[in-house]
Amino acid sequence: MAIKKAVGRPQEFNFKTISKLADSVAHNYPISDACKYARISKSTYYYYLKSEPLFAEAMALAHENQRKVNFNFRTTP
C-alpha cells in the first residue's frame, strides 16, 4: 500500500498566529488590522472563531483584556 501525500496548502494557523492575533486585539486594533498583521484573512479568523473552542476562548480573553488599563511606572532618565 502506497502512502498518500498531503494535498493542498499546508495549514498556517498555529500558536504563533493565535498569539499575534490575541496581542493585536488586546491592544485595541480592529479585527481587519489584526488579521493583516497575522497574515490571515478575516474569513479564516471567523471560521476558526466558530469552529475552534480554544481559539474562541483566546480571542474572548483578548477582548476582555482590551478593556483593562495598563499602568507603566517606568521612568526614563
PQR file with spaces between the fields and no chain letter, atoms N, CA, C, O and H, PARSE charges and radii, in Angstrom:
ATOM       1  N    MET     1       0.849   -1.175    0.000 -0.4000 1.5000
ATOM       2  CA   MET     1       0.000    0.000    0.000 -0.0000 2.0000
ATOM       3  C    MET     1       0.895    1.239    0.000  0.5500 1.7000
ATOM       4  O    MET     1       1.809    1.360    0.816 -0.5500 1.4000
ATOM       5  N    ALA     2       0.625    2.131   -0.902 -0.4000 1.5000
ATOM       6  CA   ALA     2       1.409    3.357   -1.027 -0.0000 2.0000
ATOM       7  C    ALA     2       0.889    4.413   -0.048  0.5500 1.7000
ATOM       8  O    ALA     2      -0.307    4.491    0.235 -0.5500 1.4000
ATOM       9  H    ALA     2      -0.117    2.033   -1.565  0.4000 1.0000
ATOM      10  N    ILE     3       1.807    5.207    0.450 -0.4000 1.5000
ATOM      11  CA   ILE     3       1.445    6.296    1.349 -0.0000 2.0000
ATOM      12  C    ILE     3       1.056    7.505    0.510  0.5500 1.7000
ATOM      13  O    ILE     3       1.799    7.921   -0.379 -0.5500 1.4000
ATOM      14  H    ILE     3       2.778    5.144    0.220  0.4000 1.0000
ATOM      15  N    LYS     4      -0.107    8.061    0.798 -0.4000 1.5000
ATOM      16  CA   LYS     4      -0.580    9.221    0.052 -0.0000 2.0000
ATOM      17  C    LYS     4       0.062   10.489    0.593  0.5500 1.7000
ATOM      18  O    LYS     4       0.249   10.651    1.798 -0.5500 1.4000
ATOM      19  H    LYS     4      -0.711    7.723    1.520  0.4000 1.0000
ATOM      20  N    LYS     5       0.385   11.356   -0.308 -0.4000 1.5000
ATOM      21  CA   LYS     5       0.923   12.656    0.092 -0.0000 2.0000
ATOM      22  C    LYS     5      -0.229   13.591    0.402  0.5500 1.7000
ATOM      23  O    LYS     5      -1.320   13.461   -0.153 -0.5500 1.4000
ATOM      24  H    LYS     5       0.233   11.224   -1.287  0.4000 1.0000
ATOM      25  N    ALA     6       0.025   14.525    1.284 -0.4000 1.5000
ATOM      26  CA   ALA     6      -0.987   15.518    1.625 -0.0000 2.0000
ATOM      27  C    ALA     6      -1.233   16.427    0.427  0.5500 1.7000
ATOM      28  O    ALA     6      -0.292   16.879   -0.225 -0.5500 1.4000
ATOM      29  H    ALA     6       0.911   14.631    1.734  0.4000 1.0000
ATOM      30  N    VAL     7      -2.475   16.683    0.153 -0.4000 1.5000
ATOM      31  CA   VAL     7      -2.846   17.516   -0.973 -0.0000 2.0000
ATOM      32  C    VAL     7      -3.338   18.854   -0.447  0.5500 1.7000
ATOM      33  O    VAL     7      -4.051   18.915    0.555 -0.5500 1.4000
ATOM      34  H    VAL     7      -3.239   16.316    0.683  0.4000 1.0000
ATOM      35  N    GLY     8      -2.960   19.909   -1.119 -0.4000 1.5000
ATOM      36  CA   GLY     8      -3.438   21.229   -0.740 -0.0000 2.0000
ATOM      37  C    GLY     8      -2.384   22.030   -0.017  0.5500 1.7000
ATOM      38  O    GLY     8      -1.245   21.605    0.180 -0.5500 1.4000
ATOM      39  H    GLY     8      -2.381   19.859   -1.933  0.4000 1.0000
ATOM      40  N    ARG     9      -2.809   23.176    0.355 -0.4000 1.5000
ATOM      41  CA   ARG     9      -1.910   24.101    1.029 -0.0000 2.0000
ATOM      42  C    ARG     9      -1.745   23.719    2.494  0.5500 1.7000
ATOM      43  O    ARG     9      -2.727   23.345    3.136 -0.5500 1.4000
ATOM      44  H    ARG     9      -3.734   23.521    0.195  0.4000 1.0000
ATOM      45  N    PRO    10      -0.535   23.802    3.043 -0.5600 1.5000
ATOM      46  CA   PRO    10      -0.367   23.478    4.468  0.2800 2.0000
ATOM      47  C    PRO    10      -1.063   24.511    5.353  0.5500 1.7000
ATOM      48  O    PRO    10      -1.170   25.687    5.008 -0.5500 1.4000
ATOM      49  N    GLN    11      -1.521   24.040    6.478 -0.4000 1.5000
ATOM      50  CA   GLN    11      -2.248   24.919    7.391 -0.0000 2.0000
ATOM      51  C    GLN    11      -1.288   25.896    8.045  0.5500 1.7000
ATOM      52  O    GLN    11      -0.260   25.491    8.586 -0.5500 1.4000
ATOM      53  H    GLN    11      -1.434   23.084    6.758  0.4000 1.0000
ATOM      54  N    GLU    12      -1.620   27.185    7.998 -0.4000 1.5000
ATOM      55  CA   GLU    12      -0.758   28.221    8.551 -0.0000 2.0000
ATOM      56  C    GLU    12      -1.259   28.718    9.905  0.5500 1.7000
ATOM      57  O    GLU    12      -0.700   29.656   10.475 -0.5500 1.4000
ATOM      58  H    GLU    12      -2.456   27.514    7.559  0.4000 1.0000
ATOM      59  N    PHE    13      -2.283   28.104   10.400 -0.4000 1.5000
ATOM      60  CA   PHE    13      -2.863   28.554   11.654 -0.0000 2.0000
ATOM      61  C    PHE    13      -2.212   27.794   12.788  0.5500 1.7000
ATOM      62  O    PHE    13      -2.459   26.599   12.949 -0.5500 1.4000
ATOM      63  H    PHE    13      -2.737   27.343    9.937  0.4000 1.0000
ATOM      64  N    ASN    14      -1.389   28.456   13.572 -0.4000 1.5000
ATOM      65  CA   ASN    14      -0.664   27.809   14.650 -0.0000 2.0000
ATOM      66  C    ASN    14      -0.630   28.727   15.870  0.5500 1.7000
ATOM      67  O    ASN    14      -1.285   29.769   15.890 -0.5500 1.4000
ATOM      68  H    ASN    14      -1.188   29.427   13.441  0.4000 1.0000
ATOM      69  N    PHE    15       0.126   28.340   16.869 -0.4000 1.5000
ATOM      70  CA   PHE    15       0.187   29.112   18.107 -0.0000 2.0000
ATOM      71  C    PHE    15       0.732   30.518   17.870  0.5500 1.7000
ATOM      72  O    PHE    15       0.272   31.477   18.490 -0.5500 1.4000
ATOM      73  H    PHE    15       0.659   27.493   16.853  0.4000 1.0000
ATOM      74  N    LYS    16       1.703   30.639   16.981 -0.4000 1.5000
ATOM      75  CA   LYS    16       2.287   31.950   16.692 -0.0000 2.0000
ATOM      76  C    LYS    16       1.238   32.893   16.100  0.5500 1.7000
ATOM      77  O    LYS    16       1.182   34.070   16.457 -0.5500 1.4000
ATOM      78  H    LYS    16       2.076   29.860   16.477  0.4000 1.0000
ATOM      79  N    THR    17       0.423   32.379   15.211 -0.4000 1.5000
ATOM      80  CA   THR    17      -0.638   33.183   14.599 -0.0000 2.0000
ATOM      81  C    THR    17      -1.667   33.594   15.647  0.5500 1.7000
ATOM      82  O    THR    17      -2.106   34.744   15.677 -0.5500 1.4000
ATOM      83  H    THR    17       0.468   31.423   14.921  0.4000 1.0000
ATOM      84  N    ILE    18      -2.049   32.654   16.504 -0.4000 1.5000
ATOM      85  CA   ILE    18      -3.026   32.960   17.548 -0.0000 2.0000
ATOM      86  C    ILE    18      -2.484   34.019   18.499  0.5500 1.7000
ATOM      87  O    ILE    18      -3.218   34.920   18.905 -0.5500 1.4000
ATOM      88  H    ILE    18      -1.693   31.720   16.480  0.4000 1.0000
ATOM      89  N    SER    19      -1.207   33.919   18.859 -0.4000 1.5000
ATOM      90  CA   SER    19      -0.650   34.909   19.780 -0.0000 2.0000
ATOM      91  C    SER    19      -0.545   36.289   19.131  0.5500 1.7000
ATOM      92  O    SER    19      -0.730   37.300   19.808 -0.5500 1.4000
ATOM      93  H    SER    19      -0.611   33.187   18.529  0.4000 1.0000
ATOM      94  N    LYS    20      -0.252   36.346   17.826 -0.4000 1.5000
ATOM      95  CA   LYS    20      -0.224   37.642   17.130 -0.0000 2.0000
ATOM      96  C    LYS    20      -1.609   38.270   17.124  0.5500 1.7000
ATOM      97  O    LYS    20      -1.758   39.466   17.377 -0.5500 1.4000
ATOM      98  H    LYS    20      -0.102   35.525   17.276  0.4000 1.0000
ATOM      99  N    LEU    21      -2.623   37.457   16.834 -0.4000 1.5000
ATOM     100  CA   LEU    21      -3.992   37.969   16.814 -0.0000 2.0000
ATOM     101  C    LEU    21      -4.423   38.441   18.195  0.5500 1.7000
ATOM     102  O    LEU    21      -4.979   39.530   18.338 -0.5500 1.4000
ATOM     103  H    LEU    21      -2.502   36.485   16.628  0.4000 1.0000
ATOM     104  N    ALA    22      -4.169   37.628   19.202 -0.4000 1.5000
ATOM     105  CA   ALA    22      -4.589   37.983   20.557 -0.0000 2.0000
ATOM     106  C    ALA    22      -3.890   39.248   21.036  0.5500 1.7000
ATOM     107  O    ALA    22      -4.508   40.092   21.686 -0.5500 1.4000
ATOM     108  H    ALA    22      -3.717   36.744   19.086  0.4000 1.0000
ATOM     109  N    ASP    23      -2.617   39.383   20.722 -0.4000 1.5000
ATOM     110  CA   ASP    23      -1.868   40.574   21.126 -0.0000 2.0000
ATOM     111  C    ASP    23      -2.417   41.814   20.426  0.5500 1.7000
ATOM     112  O    ASP    23      -2.566   42.866   21.048 -0.5500 1.4000
ATOM     113  H    ASP    23      -2.115   38.698   20.194  0.4000 1.0000
ATOM     114  N    SER    24      -2.713   41.693   19.150 -0.4000 1.5000
ATOM     115  CA   SER    24      -3.249   42.833   18.397 -0.0000 2.0000
ATOM     116  C    SER    24      -4.618   43.252   18.919  0.5500 1.7000
ATOM     117  O    SER    24      -4.888   44.440   19.096 -0.5500 1.4000
ATOM     118  H    SER    24      -2.592   40.838   18.644  0.4000 1.0000
ATOM     119  N    VAL    25      -5.474   42.271   19.162 -0.4000 1.5000
ATOM     120  CA   VAL    25      -6.818   42.574   19.660 -0.0000 2.0000
ATOM     121  C    VAL    25      -6.739   43.186   21.060  0.5500 1.7000
ATOM     122  O    VAL    25      -7.484   44.112   21.379 -0.5500 1.4000
ATOM     123  H    VAL    25      -5.254   41.306   19.018  0.4000 1.0000
ATOM     124  N    ALA    26      -5.843   42.670   21.884 -0.4000 1.5000
ATOM     125  CA   ALA    26      -5.703   43.210   23.249 -0.0000 2.0000
ATOM     126  C    ALA    26      -5.205   44.645   23.236  0.5500 1.7000
ATOM     127  O    ALA    26      -5.456   45.389   24.184 -0.5500 1.4000
ATOM     128  H    ALA    26      -5.237   41.918   21.625  0.4000 1.0000
ATOM     129  N    HIS    27      -4.502   45.051   22.180 -0.4000 1.5000
ATOM     130  CA   HIS    27      -4.011   46.430   22.072 -0.0000 2.0000
ATOM     131  C    HIS    27      -4.937   47.304   21.225  0.5500 1.7000
ATOM     132  O    HIS    27      -4.501   48.296   20.641 -0.5500 1.4000
ATOM     133  H    HIS    27      -4.298   44.447   21.410  0.4000 1.0000
ATOM     134  N    ASN    28      -6.213   46.928   21.163 -0.4000 1.5000
ATOM     135  CA   ASN    28      -7.284   47.724   20.542 -0.0000 2.0000
ATOM     136  C    ASN    28      -7.169   47.888   19.029  0.5500 1.7000
ATOM     137  O    ASN    28      -7.663   48.874   18.483 -0.5500 1.4000
ATOM     138  H    ASN    28      -6.567   46.121   21.637  0.4000 1.0000
ATOM     139  N    TYR    29      -6.536   46.957   18.350 -0.4000 1.5000
ATOM     140  CA   TYR    29      -6.526   47.007   16.890 -0.0000 2.0000
ATOM     141  C    TYR    29      -7.812   46.394   16.362  0.5500 1.7000
ATOM     142  O    TYR    29      -8.324   45.445   16.956 -0.5500 1.4000
ATOM     143  H    TYR    29      -6.134   46.156   18.793  0.4000 1.0000
ATOM     144  N    PRO    30      -8.343   46.907   15.270 -0.5600 1.5000
ATOM     145  CA   PRO    30      -9.523   46.285   14.668  0.2800 2.0000
ATOM     146  C    PRO    30      -9.184   44.880   14.162  0.5500 1.7000
ATOM     147  O    PRO    30      -8.022   44.562   13.910 -0.5500 1.4000
ATOM     148  N    ILE    31     -10.205   44.059   14.020 -0.4000 1.5000
ATOM     149  CA   ILE    31     -10.003   42.682   13.571 -0.0000 2.0000
ATOM     150  C    ILE    31      -9.327   42.647   12.204  0.5500 1.7000
ATOM     151  O    ILE    31      -8.465   41.800   11.969 -0.5500 1.4000
ATOM     152  H    ILE    31     -11.149   44.317   14.224  0.4000 1.0000
ATOM     153  N    SER    32      -9.698   43.541   11.309 -0.4000 1.5000
ATOM     154  CA   SER    32      -9.100   43.540    9.965 -0.0000 2.0000
ATOM     155  C    SER    32      -7.601   43.809   10.028  0.5500 1.7000
ATOM     156  O    SER    32      -6.831   43.161    9.320 -0.5500 1.4000
ATOM     157  H    SER    32     -10.399   44.229   11.500  0.4000 1.0000
ATOM     158  N    ASP    33      -7.171   44.763   10.871 -0.4000 1.5000
ATOM     159  CA   ASP    33      -5.745   45.054   11.004 -0.0000 2.0000
ATOM     160  C    ASP    33      -5.004   43.926   11.721  0.5500 1.7000
ATOM     161  O    ASP    33      -3.861   43.618   11.382 -0.5500 1.4000
ATOM     162  H    ASP    33      -7.797   45.289   11.446  0.4000 1.0000
ATOM     163  N    ALA    34      -5.647   43.316   12.702 -0.4000 1.5000
ATOM     164  CA   ALA    34      -5.031   42.195   13.411 -0.0000 2.0000
ATOM     165  C    ALA    34      -4.823   41.014   12.468  0.5500 1.7000
ATOM     166  O    ALA    34      -3.804   40.328   12.541 -0.5500 1.4000
ATOM     167  H    ALA    34      -6.576   43.566   12.977  0.4000 1.0000
ATOM     168  N    CYS    35      -5.778   40.781   11.593 -0.4000 1.5000
ATOM     169  CA   CYS    35      -5.656   39.688   10.622 -0.0000 2.0000
ATOM     170  C    CYS    35      -4.546   39.973    9.612  0.5500 1.7000
ATOM     171  O    CYS    35      -3.817   39.063    9.217 -0.5500 1.4000
ATOM     172  H    CYS    35      -6.606   41.338   11.533  0.4000 1.0000
ATOM     173  N    LYS    36      -4.418   41.223    9.198 -0.4000 1.5000
ATOM     174  CA   LYS    36      -3.330   41.578    8.287 -0.0000 2.0000
ATOM     175  C    LYS    36      -1.978   41.363    8.953  0.5500 1.7000
ATOM     176  O    LYS    36      -1.041   40.874    8.322 -0.5500 1.4000
ATOM     177  H    LYS    36      -5.010   41.962    9.519  0.4000 1.0000
ATOM     178  N    TYR    37      -1.875   41.729   10.227 -0.4000 1.5000
ATOM     179  CA   TYR    37      -0.627   41.549   10.973 -0.0000 2.0000
ATOM     180  C    TYR    37      -0.268   40.064   11.102  0.5500 1.7000
ATOM     181  O    TYR    37       0.901   39.692   11.001 -0.5500 1.4000
ATOM     182  H    TYR    37      -2.636   42.127   10.740  0.4000 1.0000
ATOM     183  N    ALA    38      -1.275   39.227   11.323 -0.4000 1.5000
ATOM     184  CA   ALA    38      -1.042   37.791   11.487 -0.0000 2.0000
ATOM     185  C    ALA    38      -0.995   37.058   10.143  0.5500 1.7000
ATOM     186  O    ALA    38      -0.732   35.857   10.092 -0.5500 1.4000
ATOM     187  H    ALA    38      -2.225   39.529   11.405  0.4000 1.0000
ATOM     188  N    ARG    39      -1.250   37.785    9.072 -0.4000 1.5000
ATOM     189  CA   ARG    39      -1.218   37.243    7.704 -0.0000 2.0000
ATOM     190  C    ARG    39      -2.247   36.146    7.473  0.5500 1.7000
ATOM     191  O    ARG    39      -1.944   35.091    6.916 -0.5500 1.4000
ATOM     192  H    ARG    39      -1.463   38.761    9.114  0.4000 1.0000
ATOM     193  N    ILE    40      -3.472   36.421    7.916 -0.4000 1.5000
ATOM     194  CA   ILE    40      -4.590   35.542    7.612 -0.0000 2.0000
ATOM     195  C    ILE    40      -5.738   36.413    7.121  0.5500 1.7000
ATOM     196  O    ILE    40      -5.721   37.631    7.299 -0.5500 1.4000
ATOM     197  H    ILE    40      -3.718   37.279    8.368  0.4000 1.0000
ATOM     198  N    SER    41      -6.723   35.795    6.510 -0.4000 1.5000
ATOM     199  CA   SER    41      -7.875   36.559    6.048 -0.0000 2.0000
ATOM     200  C    SER    41      -8.911   36.661    7.164  0.5500 1.7000
ATOM     201  O    SER    41      -8.894   35.895    8.129 -0.5500 1.4000
ATOM     202  H    SER    41      -6.737   34.806    6.365  0.4000 1.0000
ATOM     203  N    LYS    42      -9.805   37.619    7.005 -0.4000 1.5000
ATOM     204  CA   LYS    42     -10.863   37.776    8.003 -0.0000 2.0000
ATOM     205  C    LYS    42     -11.790   36.579    7.997  0.5500 1.7000
ATOM     206  O    LYS    42     -12.308   36.194    9.045 -0.5500 1.4000
ATOM     207  H    LYS    42      -9.819   38.241    6.222  0.4000 1.0000
ATOM     208  N    SER    43     -12.009   35.982    6.832 -0.4000 1.5000
ATOM     209  CA   SER    43     -12.873   34.804    6.769 -0.0000 2.0000
ATOM     210  C    SER    43     -12.255   33.633    7.531  0.5500 1.7000
ATOM     211  O    SER    43     -12.978   32.855    8.153 -0.5500 1.4000
ATOM     212  H    SER    43     -11.588   36.295    5.981  0.4000 1.0000
ATOM     213  N    THR    44     -10.934   33.498    7.489 -0.4000 1.5000
ATOM     214  CA   THR    44     -10.255   32.456    8.257 -0.0000 2.0000
ATOM     215  C    THR    44     -10.415   32.717    9.747  0.5500 1.7000
ATOM     216  O    THR    44     -10.640   31.791   10.526 -0.5500 1.4000
ATOM     217  H    THR    44     -10.347   34.130    6.983  0.4000 1.0000
ATOM     218  N    TYR    45     -10.297   33.972   10.136 -0.4000 1.5000
ATOM     219  CA   TYR    45     -10.480   34.344   11.540 -0.0000 2.0000
ATOM     220  C    TYR    45     -11.862   33.935   12.029  0.5500 1.7000
ATOM     221  O    TYR    45     -11.988   33.297   13.074 -0.5500 1.4000
ATOM     222  H    TYR    45     -10.113   34.724    9.503  0.4000 1.0000
ATOM     223  N    TYR    46     -12.900   34.297   11.280 -0.4000 1.5000
ATOM     224  CA   TYR    46     -14.261   33.991   11.706 -0.0000 2.0000
ATOM     225  C    TYR    46     -14.569   32.501   11.613  0.5500 1.7000
ATOM     226  O    TYR    46     -15.369   31.988   12.395 -0.5500 1.4000
ATOM     227  H    TYR    46     -12.798   34.815   10.431  0.4000 1.0000
ATOM     228  N    TYR    47     -13.946   31.800   10.666 -0.4000 1.5000
ATOM     229  CA   TYR    47     -14.124   30.348   10.567 -0.0000 2.0000
ATOM     230  C    TYR    47     -13.588   29.675   11.830  0.5500 1.7000
ATOM     231  O    TYR    47     -14.268   28.842   12.430 -0.5500 1.4000
ATOM     232  H    TYR    47     -13.297   32.217   10.030  0.4000 1.0000
ATOM     233  N    TYR    48     -12.377   30.036   12.229 -0.4000 1.5000
ATOM     234  CA   TYR    48     -11.796   29.440   13.426 -0.0000 2.0000
ATOM     235  C    TYR    48     -12.495   29.909   14.689  0.5500 1.7000
ATOM     236  O    TYR    48     -12.534   29.176   15.677 -0.5500 1.4000
ATOM     237  H    TYR    48     -11.825   30.713   11.742  0.4000 1.0000
ATOM     238  N    LEU    49     -13.037   31.095   14.680 -0.4000 1.5000
ATOM     239  CA   LEU    49     -13.784   31.583   15.832 -0.0000 2.0000
ATOM     240  C    LEU    49     -15.014   30.712   16.079  0.5500 1.7000
ATOM     241  O    LEU    49     -15.384   30.467   17.227 -0.5500 1.4000
ATOM     242  H    LEU    49     -13.004   31.691   13.877  0.4000 1.0000
ATOM     243  N    LYS    50     -15.647   30.246   15.001 -0.4000 1.5000
ATOM     244  CA   LYS    50     -16.837   29.402   15.125 -0.0000 2.0000
ATOM     245  C    LYS    50     -16.492   27.932   15.363  0.5500 1.7000
ATOM     246  O    LYS    50     -17.221   27.236   16.070 -0.5500 1.4000
ATOM     247  H    LYS    50     -15.347   30.446   14.068  0.4000 1.0000
ATOM     248  N    SER    51     -15.393   27.452   14.783 -0.4000 1.5000
ATOM     249  CA   SER    51     -15.133   26.010   14.796 -0.0000 2.0000
ATOM     250  C    SER    51     -14.149   25.546   15.867  0.5500 1.7000
ATOM     251  O    SER    51     -14.170   24.374   16.242 -0.5500 1.4000
ATOM     252  H    SER    51     -14.801   28.017   14.209  0.4000 1.0000
ATOM     253  N    GLU    52     -13.300   26.419   16.361 -0.4000 1.5000
ATOM     254  CA   GLU    52     -12.287   26.016   17.343 -0.0000 2.0000
ATOM     255  C    GLU    52     -12.555   26.663   18.698  0.5500 1.7000
ATOM     256  O    GLU    52     -12.409   27.877   18.836 -0.5500 1.4000
ATOM     257  H    GLU    52     -13.282   27.371   16.057  0.4000 1.0000
ATOM     258  N    PRO    53     -12.941   25.877   19.696 -0.5600 1.5000
ATOM     259  CA   PRO    53     -13.252   26.470   21.005  0.2800 2.0000
ATOM     260  C    PRO    53     -12.040   27.084   21.706  0.5500 1.7000
ATOM     261  O    PRO    53     -12.193   28.078   22.417 -0.5500 1.4000
ATOM     262  N    LEU    54     -10.855   26.530   21.529 -0.4000 1.5000
ATOM     263  CA   LEU    54      -9.669   27.109   22.167 -0.0000 2.0000
ATOM     264  C    LEU    54      -9.327   28.469   21.566  0.5500 1.7000
ATOM     265  O    LEU    54      -8.918   29.386   22.278 -0.5500 1.4000
ATOM     266  H    LEU    54     -10.731   25.724   20.951  0.4000 1.0000
ATOM     267  N    PHE    55      -9.495   28.591   20.260 -0.4000 1.5000
ATOM     268  CA   PHE    55      -9.260   29.875   19.602 -0.0000 2.0000
ATOM     269  C    PHE    55     -10.288   30.900   20.060  0.5500 1.7000
ATOM     270  O    PHE    55      -9.948   32.052   20.329 -0.5500 1.4000
ATOM     271  H    PHE    55      -9.827   27.846   19.681  0.4000 1.0000
ATOM     272  N    ALA    56     -11.542   30.480   20.146 -0.4000 1.5000
ATOM     273  CA   ALA    56     -12.599   31.391   20.593 -0.0000 2.0000
ATOM     274  C    ALA    56     -12.339   31.860   22.025  0.5500 1.7000
ATOM     275  O    ALA    56     -12.594   33.017   22.359 -0.5500 1.4000
ATOM     276  H    ALA    56     -11.819   29.544   19.927  0.4000 1.0000
ATOM     277  N    GLU    57     -11.832   30.959   22.867 -0.4000 1.5000
ATOM     278  CA   GLU    57     -11.519   31.321   24.245 -0.0000 2.0000
ATOM     279  C    GLU    57     -10.359   32.322   24.300  0.5500 1.7000
ATOM     280  O    GLU    57     -10.387   33.262   25.094 -0.5500 1.4000
ATOM     281  H    GLU    57     -11.625   30.019   22.596  0.4000 1.0000
ATOM     282  N    ALA    58      -9.350   32.122   23.464 -0.4000 1.5000
ATOM     283  CA   ALA    58      -8.206   33.046   23.424 -0.0000 2.0000
ATOM     284  C    ALA    58      -8.638   34.429   22.955  0.5500 1.7000
ATOM     285  O    ALA    58      -8.177   35.437   23.489 -0.5500 1.4000
ATOM     286  H    ALA    58      -9.327   31.358   22.819  0.4000 1.0000
ATOM     287  N    MET    59      -9.514   34.485   21.968 -0.4000 1.5000
ATOM     288  CA   MET    59      -9.981   35.779   21.470 -0.0000 2.0000
ATOM     289  C    MET    59     -10.892   36.459   22.486  0.5500 1.7000
ATOM     290  O    MET    59     -10.859   37.683   22.616 -0.5500 1.4000
ATOM     291  H    MET    59      -9.889   33.666   21.534  0.4000 1.0000
ATOM     292  N    ALA    60     -11.704   35.690   23.208 -0.4000 1.5000
ATOM     293  CA   ALA    60     -12.555   36.277   24.250 -0.0000 2.0000
ATOM     294  C    ALA    60     -11.695   36.877   25.356  0.5500 1.7000
ATOM     295  O    ALA    60     -12.004   37.952   25.869 -0.5500 1.4000
ATOM     296  H    ALA    60     -11.731   34.696   23.103  0.4000 1.0000
ATOM     297  N    LEU    61     -10.622   36.189   25.723 -0.4000 1.5000
ATOM     298  CA   LEU    61      -9.707   36.718   26.731 -0.0000 2.0000
ATOM     299  C    LEU    61      -9.013   37.975   26.230  0.5500 1.7000
ATOM     300  O    LEU    61      -8.812   38.917   26.997 -0.5500 1.4000
ATOM     301  H    LEU    61     -10.371   35.316   25.306  0.4000 1.0000
ATOM     302  N    ALA    62      -8.646   38.004   24.956 -0.4000 1.5000
ATOM     303  CA   ALA    62      -8.005   39.193   24.382 -0.0000 2.0000
ATOM     304  C    ALA    62      -8.971   40.380   24.384  0.5500 1.7000
ATOM     305  O    ALA    62      -8.571   41.506   24.679 -0.5500 1.4000
ATOM     306  H    ALA    62      -8.809   37.239   24.333  0.4000 1.0000
ATOM     307  N    HIS    63     -10.246   40.128   24.054 -0.4000 1.5000
ATOM     308  CA   HIS    63     -11.238   41.210   24.080 -0.0000 2.0000
ATOM     309  C    HIS    63     -11.476   41.689   25.509  0.5500 1.7000
ATOM     310  O    HIS    63     -11.717   42.875   25.733 -0.5500 1.4000
ATOM     311  H    HIS    63     -10.571   39.214   23.814  0.4000 1.0000
ATOM     312  N    GLU    64     -11.410   40.778   26.472 -0.4000 1.5000
ATOM     313  CA   GLU    64     -11.576   41.172   27.874 -0.0000 2.0000
ATOM     314  C    GLU    64     -10.396   42.021   28.328  0.5500 1.7000
ATOM     315  O    GLU    64     -10.582   42.994   29.059 -0.5500 1.4000
ATOM     316  H    GLU    64     -11.214   39.814   26.289  0.4000 1.0000
ATOM     317  N    ASN    65      -9.197   41.669   27.910 -0.4000 1.5000
ATOM     318  CA   ASN    65      -8.007   42.433   28.274 -0.0000 2.0000
ATOM     319  C    ASN    65      -7.961   43.788   27.585  0.5500 1.7000
ATOM     320  O    ASN    65      -7.211   44.670   28.001 -0.5500 1.4000
ATOM     321  H    ASN    65      -9.046   40.879   27.317  0.4000 1.0000
ATOM     322  N    GLN    66      -8.739   43.958   26.557 -0.4000 1.5000
ATOM     323  CA   GLN    66      -8.818   45.227   25.838 -0.0000 2.0000
ATOM     324  C    GLN    66      -9.346   46.329   26.751  0.5500 1.7000
ATOM     325  O    GLN    66      -8.954   47.489   26.631 -0.5500 1.4000
ATOM     326  H    GLN    66      -9.349   43.242   26.218  0.4000 1.0000
ATOM     327  N    ARG    67     -10.212   45.965   27.636 -0.4000 1.5000
ATOM     328  CA   ARG    67     -10.879   46.954   28.494 -0.0000 2.0000
ATOM     329  C    ARG    67     -10.097   47.293   29.754  0.5500 1.7000
ATOM     330  O    ARG    67     -10.456   48.217   30.483 -0.5500 1.4000
ATOM     331  H    ARG    67     -10.531   45.022   27.734  0.4000 1.0000
ATOM     332  N    LYS    68      -9.023   46.543   30.011 -0.4000 1.5000
ATOM     333  CA   LYS    68      -8.235   46.795   31.207 -0.0000 2.0000
ATOM     334  C    LYS    68      -7.224   47.898   30.947  0.5500 1.7000
ATOM     335  O    LYS    68      -6.714   48.042   29.835 -0.5500 1.4000
ATOM     336  H    LYS    68      -8.732   45.792   29.418  0.4000 1.0000
ATOM     337  N    VAL    69      -6.945   48.660   31.965 -0.4000 1.5000
ATOM     338  CA   VAL    69      -5.990   49.749   31.851 -0.0000 2.0000
ATOM     339  C    VAL    69      -4.632   49.231   32.296  0.5500 1.7000
ATOM     340  O    VAL    69      -4.507   48.615   33.354 -0.5500 1.4000
ATOM     341  H    VAL    69      -7.359   48.543   32.868  0.4000 1.0000
ATOM     342  N    ASN    70      -3.622   49.483   31.484 -0.4000 1.5000
ATOM     343  CA   ASN    70      -2.264   49.086   31.832 -0.0000 2.0000
ATOM     344  C    ASN    70      -1.509   50.295   32.353  0.5500 1.7000
ATOM     345  O    ASN    70      -1.480   51.348   31.716 -0.5500 1.4000
ATOM     346  H    ASN    70      -3.724   49.983   30.624  0.4000 1.0000
ATOM     347  N    PHE    71      -0.906   50.134   33.503 -0.4000 1.5000
ATOM     348  CA   PHE    71      -0.105   51.199   34.079 -0.0000 2.0000
ATOM     349  C    PHE    71       1.365   50.842   33.933  0.5500 1.7000
ATOM     350  O    PHE    71       1.762   49.693   34.130 -0.5500 1.4000
ATOM     351  H    PHE    71      -0.930   49.278   34.020  0.4000 1.0000
ATOM     352  N    ASN    72       2.155   51.825   33.589 -0.4000 1.5000
ATOM     353  CA   ASN    72       3.582   51.625   33.437 -0.0000 2.0000
ATOM     354  C    ASN    72       4.273   52.678   34.291  0.5500 1.7000
ATOM     355  O    ASN    72       4.120   53.877   34.059 -0.5500 1.4000
ATOM     356  H    ASN    72       1.833   52.758   33.429  0.4000 1.0000
ATOM     357  N    PHE    73       5.028   52.225   35.273 -0.4000 1.5000
ATOM     358  CA   PHE    73       5.661   53.147   36.201 -0.0000 2.0000
ATOM     359  C    PHE    73       7.158   53.321   35.918  0.5500 1.7000
ATOM     360  O    PHE    73       7.897   53.809   36.773 -0.5500 1.4000
ATOM     361  H    PHE    73       5.153   51.251   35.461  0.4000 1.0000
ATOM     362  N    ARG    74       7.594   52.933   34.748 -0.4000 1.5000
ATOM     363  CA   ARG    74       8.997   53.125   34.407 -0.0000 2.0000
ATOM     364  C    ARG    74       9.271   54.605   34.162  0.5500 1.7000
ATOM     365  O    ARG    74       8.434   55.332   33.628 -0.5500 1.4000
ATOM     366  H    ARG    74       6.993   52.537   34.054  0.4000 1.0000
ATOM     367  N    THR    75      10.423   55.013   34.553 -0.4000 1.5000
ATOM     368  CA   THR    75      10.820   56.394   34.307 -0.0000 2.0000
ATOM     369  C    THR    75      11.993   56.391   33.354  0.5500 1.7000
ATOM     370  O    THR    75      12.818   55.478   33.386 -0.5500 1.4000
ATOM     371  H    THR    75      11.103   54.422   34.988  0.4000 1.0000
ATOM     372  N    THR    76      12.077   57.375   32.528 -0.4000 1.5000
ATOM     373  CA   THR    76      13.199   57.481   31.597 -0.0000 2.0000
ATOM     374  C    THR    76      14.192   58.477   32.151  0.5500 1.7000
ATOM     375  O    THR    76      13.796   59.498   32.714 -0.5500 1.4000
ATOM     376  H    THR    76      11.408   58.117   32.501  0.4000 1.0000
ATOM     377  N    PRO    77      15.472   58.199   32.003 -0.5600 1.5000
ATOM     378  CA   PRO    77      16.479   59.118   32.551  0.2800 2.0000
ATOM     379  C    PRO    77      16.603   60.383   31.744  0.5500 1.7000
ATOM     380  O    PRO    77      17.407   61.253   32.079 -0.5500 1.4000
